[in-house]
Amino acid sequence: MSRVCELTGKKAMVGNNVSHAMNKTKRKFDANLIKKRFYIPSEDKWVTLKVSASALKTINKIGIDAMLKEAKAKGFYK
């Protein structure tokens, strides 16, 4: 499974390693992902999601139900 946030769609970015001599080599910036279990009271079940740290902060702020509704509208969550 790819390293993509299931709620926000965040994934790896590509950039450069830059040495002191300004030599550039390609590198990958992975998303800060966490595998976490959430209880969804509206469906009365537990769900395991791979979410980014920023999505986790948003869940703490607006709640899991609102976040799932937003992710479904954007097409990230089924």
Backbone as CSV, one residue per row, in Angstrom:
resi,resn,N_x,N_y,N_z,CA_x,CA_y,CA_z,C_x,C_y,C_z
1,MET,0.846,-1.176,0.000,0.000,0.000,0.000,0.889,1.235,0.000
2,SER,0.482,2.237,-0.748,1.305,3.432,-0.866,1.223,4.298,0.385
3,ARG,2.214,5.156,0.549,2.289,6.029,1.715,1.526,7.323,1.423
4,VAL,0.202,7.221,1.479,-0.688,8.349,1.201,-1.682,8.463,2.347
5,CYS,-1.929,9.693,2.803,-2.917,9.930,3.850,-4.301,9.602,3.299
6,GLU,-5.078,8.814,4.039,-6.388,8.381,3.569,-7.456,9.454,3.717
7,LEU,-7.177,10.528,4.447,-8.170,11.580,4.647,-7.855,12.859,3.878
8,THR,-6.582,13.175,3.704,-6.226,14.426,3.024,-5.583,14.197,1.661
9,GLY,-5.124,12.983,1.383,-4.494,12.698,0.096,-3.034,13.127,0.021
10,LYS,-2.446,13.524,1.152,-1.037,13.933,1.140,-0.164,12.734,0.796
11,LYS,0.876,12.986,-0.021,1.800,11.921,-0.402,3.203,12.494,-0.533
12,ALA,4.146,11.667,-0.940,5.543,12.065,-0.994,5.763,13.149,-2.050
13,MET,6.726,14.034,-1.741,7.155,15.068,-2.683,8.599,14.768,-3.094
14,VAL,9.030,15.340,-4.208,10.388,15.135,-4.695,11.148,16.444,-4.595
15,GLY,12.405,16.348,-4.157,13.240,17.530,-4.046,14.696,17.170,-4.212
16,ASN,15.576,18.013,-3.716,17.006,17.805,-3.848,17.700,17.773,-2.499
17,ASN,18.718,16.896,-2.386,19.710,17.014,-1.327,20.737,18.008,-1.845
18,VAL,21.076,19.015,-1.070,22.046,20.007,-1.508,23.235,19.963,-0.563
19,SER,24.412,19.665,-1.126,25.620,19.587,-0.317,26.199,20.980,-0.081
20,HIS,27.237,21.030,0.726,27.903,22.305,1.013,28.491,22.909,-0.262
21,ALA,28.900,22.031,-1.200,29.455,22.477,-2.479,28.357,22.743,-3.510
22,MET,27.093,22.753,-3.049,25.921,23.010,-3.899,25.676,21.924,-4.952
23,ASN,26.188,20.703,-4.711,25.857,19.577,-5.591,24.451,19.125,-5.231
24,LYS,23.654,18.812,-6.241,22.264,18.437,-6.009,22.009,17.004,-6.464
25,THR,21.387,16.217,-5.574,20.956,14.863,-5.915,19.493,14.726,-5.511
26,LYS,18.748,13.966,-6.276,17.315,13.814,-6.020,17.057,13.058,-4.723
27,ARG,16.003,13.446,-4.021,15.556,12.763,-2.816,14.044,12.853,-2.720
28,LYS,13.478,12.106,-1.774,12.027,12.063,-1.597,11.675,12.548,-0.198
29,PHE,10.679,13.421,-0.104,10.150,13.878,1.179,8.856,13.109,1.431
30,ASP,8.894,12.134,2.344,7.699,11.347,2.647,6.745,12.139,3.537
31,ALA,5.466,11.829,3.424,4.460,12.441,4.291,4.620,11.875,5.706
32,ASN,4.294,12.678,6.696,4.391,12.269,8.098,3.128,11.477,8.462
33,LEU,3.148,10.159,8.213,1.959,9.322,8.374,1.988,8.523,9.671
34,ILE,0.798,8.326,10.234,0.607,7.587,11.475,-0.560,6.624,11.266
35,LYS,-0.386,5.358,11.650,-1.478,4.382,11.587,-2.241,4.470,12.899
36,LYS,-3.530,4.794,12.842,-4.297,5.101,14.053,-5.700,4.507,13.950
37,ARG,-6.216,4.029,15.092,-7.590,3.528,15.167,-8.499,4.633,15.675
38,PHE,-9.656,4.780,15.035,-10.642,5.781,15.445,-11.974,5.095,15.673
39,TYR,-12.693,5.563,16.687,-14.051,5.081,16.933,-15.011,6.070,16.295
40,ILE,-15.903,5.544,15.444,-16.893,6.381,14.766,-18.239,6.113,15.433
41,PRO,-18.721,7.051,16.258,-19.956,6.808,17.007,-21.197,6.711,16.122
42,SER,-21.221,7.416,14.990,-22.402,7.380,14.121,-22.590,5.994,13.494
43,GLU,-21.488,5.287,13.222,-21.555,3.940,12.652,-21.332,2.864,13.709
44,ASP,-20.989,3.275,14.943,-20.737,2.376,16.064,-19.697,1.309,15.722
45,LYS,-18.542,1.761,15.158,-17.471,0.823,14.842,-16.113,1.509,14.903
46,TRP,-15.062,0.686,14.983,-13.686,1.157,14.976,-13.139,1.053,13.559
47,VAL,-12.353,2.052,13.153,-11.755,2.081,11.828,-10.271,2.398,11.983
48,THR,-9.418,1.649,11.284,-7.988,1.925,11.283,-7.656,2.706,10.022
49,LEU,-7.039,3.877,10.202,-6.690,4.739,9.080,-5.219,5.106,9.135
50,LYS,-4.632,5.332,7.961,-3.277,5.853,7.858,-3.417,7.341,7.573
51,VAL,-3.171,8.174,8.587,-3.410,9.616,8.465,-2.117,10.396,8.691
52,SER,-2.063,11.580,8.107,-0.918,12.463,8.322,-1.072,13.151,9.678
53,ALA,0.017,13.701,10.180,0.002,14.387,11.471,-0.920,15.604,11.424
54,SER,-0.944,16.297,10.283,-1.824,17.464,10.164,-3.296,17.048,10.144
55,ALA,-3.608,15.899,9.539,-4.983,15.398,9.543,-5.402,15.009,10.962
56,LEU,-4.470,14.476,11.742,-4.751,14.099,13.125,-5.088,15.340,13.959
57,LYS,-4.368,16.435,13.718,-4.657,17.688,14.414,-6.036,18.221,14.020
58,THR,-6.397,18.071,12.745,-7.702,18.526,12.277,-8.811,17.677,12.882
59,ILE,-8.584,16.367,13.012,-9.559,15.473,13.636,-9.789,15.889,15.091
60,ASN,-8.713,16.238,15.787,-8.851,16.694,17.172,-9.646,17.986,17.251
61,LYS,-9.574,18.806,16.215,-10.246,20.106,16.225,-11.716,20.001,15.819
62,ILE,-12.017,19.325,14.686,-13.395,19.310,14.168,-14.123,17.986,14.397
63,GLY,-13.396,16.922,14.730,-14.021,15.624,14.975,-13.878,14.680,13.796
64,ILE,-13.957,13.382,14.095,-13.751,12.358,13.063,-14.905,12.319,12.065
65,ASP,-16.152,12.535,12.539,-17.293,12.491,11.622,-17.212,13.589,10.559
66,ALA,-16.876,14.803,10.978,-16.763,15.920,10.032,-15.599,15.693,9.061
67,MET,-14.515,15.143,9.566,-13.342,14.893,8.716,-13.635,13.811,7.684
68,LEU,-14.338,12.750,8.086,-14.698,11.688,7.139,-15.658,12.214,6.070
69,LYS,-16.598,13.063,6.472,-17.543,13.643,5.529,-16.814,14.503,4.494
70,GLU,-15.850,15.284,4.965,-15.057,16.139,4.073,-14.194,15.300,3.127
71,ALA,-13.594,14.217,3.642,-12.738,13.347,2.827,-13.557,12.613,1.766
72,LYS,-14.777,12.192,2.122,-15.645,11.528,1.140,-16.047,12.489,0.035
73,ALA,-16.314,13.759,0.389,-16.690,14.758,-0.618,-15.555,15.010,-1.595
74,LYS,-14.313,14.961,-1.115,-13.152,15.199,-1.969,-12.703,13.941,-2.687
75,GLY,-13.241,12.776,-2.300,-12.920,11.510,-2.977,-11.719,10.775,-2.422
76,PHE,-11.222,11.133,-1.237,-10.080,10.459,-0.662,-10.479,9.228,0.146
77,TYR,-11.687,9.234,0.693,-12.148,8.122,1.544,-13.403,7.542,0.925
78,LYS,-13.484,6.200,0.913,-14.638,5.543,0.281,-15.841,5.417,1.158
